[in-house]
Amino acid sequence: AAVNLGKPAIEGELPPIVQLTPRELDVLRLVAKGMTNRSICKELNLAEVTIKKHVQSIMGKMGVKDRTQAALRGVRLGLID
């Protein structure tokens, strides 16, 4: 089941909708901790290529260009701590 959360960026503006899978949320939490793809793949027992695909998917869904922006947006949207 995907998580659908969002907060308005500007008062009165409709909230953006970000739908991440539970696994993408796991990856995003670890990205936000500053972990590399290699470290994340060991932590989650997945192939590094799988982690890269999750990170790309997360960035695409969030409309950001790098993993730092994804982590920041995840915090702002309340997806991660």
C-alpha positions as a Python dict, from the first residue, in 0.01 Angstrom:
ca = {
    (1, 'A'): (0, 0, 0),
    (2, 'A'): (136, 340, -94),
    (3, 'V'): (150, 629, 147),
    (4, 'N'): (-27, 943, 28),
    (5, 'L'): (69, 1251, 227),
    (6, 'G'): (119, 1617, 151),
    (7, 'K'): (109, 1962, 303),
    (8, 'P'): (45, 2290, 124),
    (9, 'A'): (363, 2478, 34),
    (10, 'I'): (171, 2808, 43),
    (11, 'E'): (-139, 2878, 250),
    (12, 'G'): (-448, 2806, 41),
    (13, 'E'): (-255, 2601, -215),
    (14, 'L'): (-363, 2240, -270),
    (15, 'P'): (-118, 1993, -116),
    (16, 'P'): (112, 1799, -345),
    (17, 'I'): (39, 1427, -353),
    (18, 'V'): (337, 1199, -307),
    (19, 'Q'): (271, 825, -316),
    (20, 'L'): (564, 613, -203),
    (21, 'T'): (562, 240, -150),
    (22, 'P'): (661, 108, 194),
    (23, 'R'): (997, -4, 50),
    (24, 'E'): (1056, 342, -102),
    (25, 'L'): (986, 493, 240),
    (26, 'D'): (1245, 256, 392),
    (27, 'V'): (1498, 370, 133),
    (28, 'L'): (1410, 738, 179),
    (29, 'R'): (1459, 711, 558),
    (30, 'L'): (1806, 567, 504),
    (31, 'V'): (1891, 825, 237),
    (32, 'A'): (1793, 1094, 488),
    (33, 'K'): (2040, 942, 735),
    (34, 'G'): (2314, 1004, 478),
    (35, 'M'): (2365, 641, 381),
    (36, 'T'): (2510, 549, 42),
    (37, 'N'): (2332, 313, -197),
    (38, 'R'): (2587, 44, -108),
    (39, 'S'): (2517, 85, 266),
    (40, 'I'): (2141, 85, 206),
    (41, 'C'): (2157, -235, 1),
    (42, 'K'): (2342, -410, 285),
    (43, 'E'): (2097, -275, 545),
    (44, 'L'): (1789, -387, 348),
    (45, 'N'): (1949, -701, 197),
    (46, 'L'): (1875, -589, -159),
    (47, 'A'): (2090, -550, -470),
    (48, 'E'): (2253, -211, -519),
    (49, 'V'): (2083, -176, -859),
    (50, 'T'): (1747, -219, -682),
    (51, 'I'): (1832, 62, -441),
    (52, 'K'): (1932, 286, -734),
    (53, 'K'): (1595, 217, -898),
    (54, 'H'): (1411, 298, -574),
    (55, 'V'): (1605, 625, -535),
    (56, 'Q'): (1528, 722, -896),
    (57, 'S'): (1161, 639, -845),
    (58, 'I'): (1148, 842, -523),
    (59, 'M'): (1309, 1143, -690),
    (60, 'G'): (1071, 1120, -985),
    (61, 'K'): (763, 1096, -767),
    (62, 'M'): (880, 1387, -553),
    (63, 'G'): (984, 1602, -848),
    (64, 'V'): (1339, 1656, -720),
    (65, 'K'): (1678, 1629, -886),
    (66, 'D'): (1890, 1470, -615),
    (67, 'R'): (1874, 1255, -305),
    (68, 'T'): (1934, 1548, -69),
    (69, 'Q'): (1629, 1728, -207),
    (70, 'A'): (1430, 1404, -175),
    (71, 'A'): (1525, 1373, 192),
    (72, 'L'): (1437, 1737, 262),
    (73, 'R'): (1103, 1709, 83),
    (74, 'G'): (1028, 1385, 268),
    (75, 'V'): (1078, 1565, 600),
    (76, 'R'): (872, 1867, 491),
    (77, 'L'): (586, 1643, 379),
    (78, 'G'): (594, 1447, 702),
    (79, 'L'): (687, 1122, 526),
    (80, 'I'): (999, 1076, 740),
    (81, 'D'): (1142, 1222, 1060),
}
